[in-house]
Amino acid sequence: MAMNAYDDDEISEINMTPLVDVMLVLLIIFMITVPVITHSVKVDLPQASQQPTDIKPEVVTLTVKKDGALLWNDDALDLPALEGRLKAAAAQTTQPELRIQGDRHVEYEKVVQVMAAAQRAGLQKLGFITQPH
């Protein structure tokens, strides 16, 4: 007589009681936390305008000639007058963008003097204009 490992009278159904218990606990947790999460505080936020404020700064071209002469937008000036214009430009609410254009054969020292003067004046935007060979 062979013994069967499985009894024919065993119930082969899933026990649903633990699943129902877990689901009820989750339901209670959600019922308690949802009102806390949806509670809100009214805040008066500032309104932003739809208009872009794209203010382009003035562009000043400062040319250093081969002999060391300086041109402020095609106006000739010397180094002391340049420092006065740079200080006036730095005092503006929107500082102009200073673009230095040095001649190919100018001494490097002349360009460095102009850059140092711009730094002492407090200009923030400085660029260089170059031309390919």
Backbone as a chain_set.jsonl record, in Angstrom:
{"seq": "MAMNAYDDDEISEINMTPLVDVMLVLLIIFMITVPVITHSVKVDLPQASQQPTDIKPEVVTLTVKKDGALLWNDDALDLPALEGRLKAAAAQTTQPELRIQGDRHVEYEKVVQVMAAAQRAGLQKLGFITQPH", "coords": {"N": [[0.827, -1.14, 0.0], [0.694, 2.019, -0.956], [1.702, 5.122, 0.321], [0.255, 8.203, 0.044], [1.622, 11.388, -0.387], [0.136, 13.63, -0.423], [-2.899, 14.508, 0.887], [-6.129, 13.759, -0.106], [-8.153, 15.192, 0.96], [-7.24, 17.702, 1.617], [-7.38, 21.268, 1.628], [-6.997, 23.263, -1.094], [-6.861, 26.094, -1.383], [-6.159, 29.656, -1.378], [-5.279, 31.395, 1.528], [-7.055, 34.083, 2.491], [-7.266, 35.826, 4.599], [-4.892, 37.099, 5.858], [-4.204, 38.845, 3.76], [-6.442, 40.501, 3.536], [-6.31, 41.718, 6.035], [-3.95, 43.22, 5.836], [-4.654, 44.962, 3.756], [-6.746, 46.397, 4.965], [-5.364, 47.72, 6.988], [-3.665, 49.351, 5.437], [-5.619, 50.922, 4.17], [-6.651, 52.343, 6.358], [-4.38, 53.79, 7.091], [-4.028, 55.431, 4.808], [-6.411, 56.871, 4.921], [-5.99, 58.416, 7.17], [-3.684, 59.913, 6.579], [-4.158, 61.36, 4.168], [-5.876, 63.707, 4.541], [-4.048, 65.306, 5.946], [-1.997, 65.715, 4.125], [-3.269, 67.139, 2.067], [-3.84, 69.527, 3.253], [-3.49, 72.978, 3.028], [-1.713, 76.112, 2.826], [-2.497, 79.431, 2.242], [-0.712, 81.597, 0.179], [0.409, 84.75, -0.749], [1.74, 85.297, -3.714], [4.21, 87.052, -5.645], [3.407, 88.64, -8.744], [4.576, 87.861, -11.929], [5.829, 89.602, -14.771], [5.0, 89.343, -18.238], [6.631, 90.39, -20.106], [9.786, 90.304, -21.559], [12.821, 91.439, -20.157], [15.1, 92.436, -21.817], [17.756, 94.011, -21.921], [20.17, 95.369, -23.796], [23.565, 96.031, -23.373], [25.444, 99.056, -23.955], [27.898, 99.192, -26.504], [31.284, 99.726, -26.535], [33.948, 100.447, -28.553], [37.309, 100.208, -28.277], [40.134, 101.19, -29.705], [43.506, 100.365, -30.186], [46.121, 101.775, -31.666], [48.974, 101.201, -33.884], [51.066, 102.905, -33.161], [50.434, 103.393, -30.545], [48.359, 105.116, -30.116], [45.07, 105.956, -28.997], [41.669, 105.161, -29.642], [38.404, 105.961, -28.945], [35.558, 104.682, -29.809], [36.146, 105.701, -32.42], [36.951, 108.265, -31.692], [39.693, 110.194, -30.974], [41.908, 109.988, -28.178], [43.895, 110.451, -25.147], [45.786, 108.575, -22.629], [45.189, 109.555, -19.893], [42.709, 110.848, -20.389], [41.294, 108.654, -21.253], [41.097, 107.128, -18.916], [39.362, 108.741, -17.431], [37.01, 108.56, -18.991], [36.534, 105.829, -18.773], [35.999, 105.554, -16.027], [33.649, 107.053, -15.887], [32.025, 105.474, -17.496], [31.94, 103.128, -15.992], [30.467, 103.985, -13.843], [27.882, 104.08, -14.707], [24.477, 102.808, -14.647], [23.867, 100.512, -16.195], [26.548, 99.015, -17.227], [28.691, 99.657, -19.989], [29.767, 97.435, -22.611], [33.079, 96.823, -23.069], [35.123, 96.662, -25.797], [38.201, 95.733, -26.893], [40.351, 96.541, -29.449], [43.243, 95.722, -30.779], [46.03, 96.759, -32.689], [47.872, 94.761, -35.012], [50.611, 95.075, -34.849], [51.109, 96.478, -32.55], [52.65, 97.271, -29.414], [52.603, 94.942, -26.793], [52.463, 95.89, -24.228], [51.049, 98.309, -24.342], [48.399, 97.517, -24.804], [47.97, 96.097, -22.461], [48.124, 98.174, -20.612], [45.76, 99.538, -21.213], [43.896, 97.561, -20.534], [44.425, 97.341, -17.781], [43.686, 99.885, -16.939], [40.949, 99.766, -17.432], [40.243, 97.817, -15.581], [40.913, 99.067, -13.155], [39.061, 101.125, -13.227], [36.727, 99.747, -12.855], [35.173, 98.345, -14.66], [33.141, 95.658, -15.804], [32.615, 94.057, -18.036], [34.557, 92.942, -20.557], [36.052, 92.602, -23.66], [37.663, 91.243, -26.634], [38.524, 92.237, -29.904], [39.278, 90.516, -32.721], [41.005, 89.864, -35.798], [41.156, 87.58, -38.445], [44.098, 86.292, -40.124]], "CA": [[0.0, 0.0, 0.0], [1.504, 3.215, -1.124], [1.192, 6.273, 1.061], [0.221, 9.428, -0.755], [2.122, 12.532, 0.376], [-0.934, 14.626, -0.394], [-4.199, 13.953, 1.271], [-7.156, 14.239, -1.018], [-9.098, 16.043, 1.674], [-6.637, 19.02, 1.885], [-7.963, 22.413, 0.916], [-5.95, 23.896, -1.903], [-7.232, 27.483, -1.631], [-5.296, 30.659, -0.756], [-5.846, 31.989, 2.728], [-7.245, 35.503, 2.191], [-7.363, 36.613, 5.83], [-3.781, 38.045, 6.028], [-4.271, 39.861, 2.716], [-7.501, 41.443, 3.914], [-5.812, 42.477, 7.185], [-2.98, 44.201, 5.333], [-5.387, 45.959, 2.981], [-7.48, 47.253, 5.897], [-4.388, 48.599, 7.647], [-3.277, 50.368, 4.454], [-6.767, 51.816, 3.994], [-6.714, 53.229, 7.529], [-3.241, 54.707, 7.006], [-4.334, 56.432, 3.779], [-7.507, 57.73, 5.392], [-5.456, 59.34, 8.163], [-2.657, 60.806, 6.028], [-4.6, 62.188, 3.039], [-6.26, 65.069, 4.944], [-2.867, 66.053, 6.366], [-1.245, 66.079, 2.925], [-4.006, 68.121, 1.27], [-3.957, 70.784, 3.985], [-2.646, 73.962, 2.358], [-1.641, 77.462, 3.368], [-2.564, 80.398, 1.155], [0.421, 82.506, 0.144], [0.32, 85.743, -1.812], [2.98, 85.307, -4.481], [4.301, 88.19, -6.564], [3.056, 88.339, -10.13], [5.652, 88.146, -12.871], [5.352, 90.171, -16.018], [5.244, 88.517, -19.408], [7.542, 91.093, -20.987], [11.203, 90.057, -21.244], [13.627, 92.636, -19.96], [16.345, 92.136, -22.507], [18.435, 95.278, -22.137], [21.516, 95.138, -24.305], [24.43, 97.144, -22.981], [26.135, 99.828, -24.997], [29.186, 98.607, -26.885], [32.324, 100.721, -26.771], [35.122, 99.877, -29.202], [38.521, 100.94, -27.935], [41.168, 100.755, -30.643], [44.889, 100.731, -29.858], [46.853, 101.834, -32.939], [50.344, 100.688, -33.881], [51.932, 103.835, -32.449], [49.954, 103.524, -29.173], [47.238, 106.057, -30.047], [43.823, 105.332, -28.559], [40.424, 105.646, -30.247], [37.186, 105.576, -28.23], [34.535, 104.751, -30.859], [36.697, 106.574, -33.462], [37.347, 109.568, -31.136], [41.06, 110.1, -30.453], [42.125, 110.461, -26.82], [45.126, 109.947, -24.539], [45.56, 107.666, -21.51], [44.427, 110.178, -18.79], [41.315, 111.052, -20.803], [40.694, 107.317, -21.3], [40.743, 106.728, -17.55], [38.165, 109.491, -17.062], [35.852, 107.969, -19.683], [36.286, 104.496, -18.216], [35.339, 105.737, -14.725], [32.275, 107.494, -16.153], [31.288, 104.324, -18.02], [31.734, 102.176, -14.894], [29.487, 104.543, -12.916], [26.538, 103.957, -15.268], [23.714, 101.695, -14.062], [24.195, 99.369, -17.037], [27.885, 99.293, -17.735], [28.874, 99.271, -21.391], [30.717, 96.357, -22.897], [34.288, 97.403, -23.645], [35.796, 95.76, -26.731], [39.521, 96.263, -27.22], [40.865, 96.109, -30.748], [44.651, 96.107, -30.857], [46.692, 96.585, -33.979], [48.712, 93.564, -35.038], [52.004, 95.413, -34.564], [51.204, 97.305, -31.354], [53.349, 96.643, -28.301], [51.681, 94.291, -25.86], [52.375, 96.726, -23.041], [50.006, 99.326, -24.555], [47.105, 96.853, -24.609], [47.88, 95.772, -21.034], [47.814, 99.421, -19.911], [44.334, 99.806, -21.411], [43.17, 96.573, -19.731], [44.598, 97.705, -16.368], [42.864, 101.074, -16.702], [39.554, 99.31, -17.369], [40.072, 97.11, -14.313], [40.921, 100.07, -12.08], [37.809, 101.888, -13.294], [35.652, 98.9, -12.34], [34.341, 97.77, -15.725], [32.967, 94.222, -15.629], [32.547, 93.351, -19.317], [35.707, 93.28, -21.384], [36.235, 91.641, -24.737], [38.679, 91.574, -27.614], [38.149, 92.101, -31.317], [40.407, 89.996, -33.482], [40.765, 89.649, -37.213], [42.01, 86.494, -38.938], [45.167, 86.693, -41.056]], "C": [[0.895, 1.234, 0.0], [0.856, 4.372, -0.396], [1.302, 7.498, 0.155], [0.716, 10.574, 0.122], [1.053, 13.598, 0.499], [-2.238, 13.939, -0.054], [-5.249, 14.554, 0.358], [-8.126, 15.203, -0.347], [-8.524, 17.432, 1.993], [-7.314, 20.09, 1.036], [-6.828, 23.103, 0.165], [-6.33, 25.318, -2.307], [-6.264, 28.411, -0.894], [-6.021, 31.238, 0.444], [-5.887, 33.502, 2.534], [-7.227, 36.384, 3.441], [-6.159, 37.537, 6.023], [-3.791, 39.162, 4.98], [-5.313, 40.917, 3.052], [-7.036, 42.291, 5.092], [-4.835, 43.574, 6.73], [-3.69, 45.304, 4.57], [-6.169, 46.904, 3.891], [-6.527, 48.209, 6.623], [-3.936, 49.696, 6.687], [-4.397, 51.383, 4.218], [-6.859, 52.806, 5.145], [-5.567, 54.245, 7.485], [-3.507, 55.798, 5.97], [-5.44, 57.371, 4.224], [-7.004, 58.758, 6.415], [-4.508, 60.352, 7.522], [-3.142, 61.717, 4.909], [-5.08, 63.566, 3.485], [-5.066, 65.915, 5.397], [-2.087, 66.542, 5.154], [-1.951, 67.184, 2.146], [-4.217, 69.439, 2.005], [-3.001, 71.794, 3.36], [-2.734, 75.309, 3.06], [-1.652, 78.42, 2.193], [-1.416, 81.391, 1.29], [0.207, 83.469, -1.015], [1.671, 85.836, -2.506], [3.025, 86.526, -5.391], [4.001, 87.738, -7.985], [4.208, 88.75, -11.041], [5.066, 88.721, -14.154], [5.751, 89.266, -17.173], [6.288, 89.126, -20.337], [8.988, 90.762, -20.616], [11.956, 91.376, -21.135], [15.014, 92.368, -20.521], [17.028, 93.451, -22.881], [19.856, 94.968, -22.584], [22.392, 96.322, -23.93], [25.037, 97.839, -24.187], [27.483, 99.166, -25.269], [30.149, 99.734, -27.221], [33.516, 99.999, -27.379], [36.306, 100.766, -28.911], [39.657, 100.381, -28.786], [42.528, 101.265, -30.181], [45.673, 100.628, -31.156], [48.294, 101.351, -32.76], [51.292, 101.596, -33.093], [51.485, 104.07, -30.999], [48.816, 104.501, -29.018], [45.954, 105.292, -29.722], [42.637, 105.983, -29.251], [39.25, 105.075, -29.471], [36.038, 105.751, -29.208], [34.927, 105.785, -31.92], [36.982, 107.998, -32.995], [38.728, 109.415, -30.51], [41.131, 110.66, -29.04], [43.424, 109.881, -26.291], [44.777, 109.129, -23.3], [44.845, 108.328, -20.326], [42.958, 110.424, -19.154], [40.576, 109.713, -20.877], [40.251, 106.88, -19.912], [39.497, 107.469, -17.06], [36.913, 108.924, -17.717], [35.515, 106.592, -19.127], [35.583, 104.589, -16.862], [33.896, 106.18, -14.907], [31.427, 106.334, -16.664], [30.999, 103.311, -16.924], [30.684, 102.67, -13.911], [28.055, 104.426, -13.432], [25.816, 102.757, -14.644], [23.886, 100.411, -14.871], [25.525, 99.679, -17.704], [27.997, 98.879, -19.193], [29.864, 98.118, -21.508], [31.897, 96.976, -23.631], [34.969, 96.348, -24.512], [37.096, 96.417, -27.168], [39.974, 95.656, -28.538], [42.291, 96.635, -30.864], [45.203, 95.854, -32.246], [47.633, 95.386, -33.887], [50.144, 93.876, -34.593], [52.151, 96.307, -33.333], [51.957, 96.538, -30.264], [52.313, 96.101, -27.313], [51.46, 95.145, -24.615], [51.264, 97.769, -23.159], [48.615, 98.725, -24.312], [46.907, 96.517, -23.136], [47.572, 97.027, -20.227], [46.333, 99.761, -20.03], [43.502, 98.834, -20.564], [43.253, 96.909, -18.245], [43.76, 98.931, -16.021], [41.386, 100.693, -16.596], [39.279, 98.587, -16.058], [40.031, 98.091, -13.144], [39.624, 100.867, -12.061], [36.628, 101.071, -12.784], [34.729, 98.35, -13.414], [34.321, 96.249, -15.6], [33.045, 93.452, -16.941], [33.653, 93.844, -20.235], [35.887, 92.202, -22.423], [37.305, 92.115, -25.704], [38.121, 91.364, -29.01], [39.393, 91.63, -32.056], [40.004, 89.83, -34.936], [41.677, 88.535, -37.688], [43.018, 87.026, -39.946], [44.637, 86.792, -42.458]], "O": [[1.738, 1.421, 0.877], [-0.354, 4.585, -0.472], [2.356, 7.764, -0.422], [0.272, 10.713, 1.261], [1.073, 14.39, 1.442], [-2.61, 12.924, -0.643], [-5.23, 15.756, 0.093], [-8.839, 15.945, -1.023], [-9.223, 18.262, 2.574], [-7.749, 19.853, -0.091], [-5.816, 23.475, 0.758], [-6.137, 25.702, -3.46], [-5.629, 28.013, 0.083], [-7.215, 31.533, 0.388], [-4.836, 34.134, 2.425], [-7.175, 37.608, 3.315], [-6.377, 38.707, 6.337], [-3.427, 40.298, 5.283], [-5.07, 42.11, 2.864], [-7.343, 43.482, 5.139], [-4.903, 44.712, 7.195], [-3.35, 46.476, 4.731], [-6.244, 48.1, 3.609], [-6.86, 49.373, 6.843], [-3.835, 50.857, 7.085], [-4.132, 52.577, 4.081], [-7.119, 53.989, 4.924], [-5.76, 55.419, 7.804], [-3.239, 56.971, 6.23], [-5.394, 58.563, 3.92], [-7.551, 59.857, 6.504], [-4.528, 61.528, 7.885], [-2.559, 62.785, 4.722], [-4.71, 64.547, 2.841], [-5.088, 67.135, 5.236], [-1.572, 67.66, 5.156], [-1.291, 68.079, 1.617], [-4.735, 70.387, 1.413], [-1.82, 71.494, 3.181], [-3.687, 75.602, 3.781], [-0.891, 78.24, 1.242], [-1.177, 81.949, 2.361], [-0.134, 83.057, -2.123], [2.627, 86.383, -1.957], [1.983, 86.986, -5.858], [4.298, 86.609, -8.374], [4.742, 89.854, -10.928], [3.959, 88.373, -14.565], [6.725, 88.518, -17.086], [6.775, 88.459, -21.25], [9.372, 90.929, -19.458], [11.748, 92.3, -21.923], [15.965, 92.108, -19.785], [16.896, 93.939, -24.003], [20.642, 94.379, -21.841], [22.015, 97.475, -24.139], [25.127, 97.279, -25.28], [28.123, 98.643, -24.357], [29.873, 100.581, -28.07], [34.037, 99.05, -26.793], [36.306, 101.946, -29.261], [40.084, 99.241, -28.602], [42.684, 102.435, -29.832], [45.87, 99.535, -31.687], [48.761, 101.126, -31.643], [52.213, 101.114, -32.434], [52.101, 104.87, -30.295], [48.338, 104.71, -27.903], [45.779, 104.14, -30.119], [42.598, 107.201, -29.427], [39.109, 103.858, -29.348], [35.585, 106.876, -29.418], [34.122, 106.647, -32.273], [37.232, 108.868, -33.829], [38.913, 108.594, -29.611], [40.503, 111.673, -28.731], [43.995, 108.959, -26.874], [43.602, 109.0, -22.955], [43.939, 107.701, -19.777], [42.07, 110.231, -18.324], [39.378, 109.644, -20.599], [39.164, 106.328, -19.745], [38.669, 106.892, -16.355], [35.869, 108.817, -17.073], [34.343, 106.231, -19.023], [34.68, 103.804, -16.574], [33.012, 105.739, -14.171], [30.252, 106.217, -16.314], [29.934, 102.695, -16.916], [30.07, 101.863, -13.212], [27.11, 104.65, -12.676], [26.452, 101.814, -14.174], [24.035, 99.334, -14.293], [25.609, 100.497, -18.62], [27.449, 97.849, -19.587], [30.679, 97.873, -20.619], [31.73, 97.58, -24.691], [35.343, 95.28, -24.03], [37.098, 97.509, -27.736], [39.981, 94.438, -28.719], [42.515, 97.835, -31.027], [44.878, 94.856, -32.89], [48.124, 95.047, -32.81], [50.812, 93.016, -34.018], [53.234, 96.845, -33.102], [51.904, 95.31, -30.206], [51.291, 96.733, -27.046], [50.382, 95.116, -24.021], [50.605, 98.077, -22.166], [47.762, 99.355, -23.687], [45.798, 96.639, -22.617], [46.829, 96.955, -19.249], [45.719, 100.218, -19.066], [42.515, 99.237, -19.947], [42.264, 96.777, -17.525], [43.19, 99.008, -14.933], [40.659, 101.237, -15.764], [38.198, 98.729, -15.486], [39.202, 97.953, -12.245], [39.142, 101.243, -10.993], [35.634, 101.637, -12.329], [33.613, 97.93, -13.11], [35.346, 95.626, -15.325], [33.497, 92.307, -16.956], [33.679, 95.007, -20.636], [35.877, 91.014, -22.101], [37.793, 93.241, -25.608], [37.35, 90.438, -29.26], [40.436, 92.282, -32.013], [38.827, 89.677, -35.262], [42.866, 88.539, -37.366], [42.813, 88.081, -40.546], [45.385, 87.116, -43.38]]}, "num_chains": 1, "name": "protein.A"}
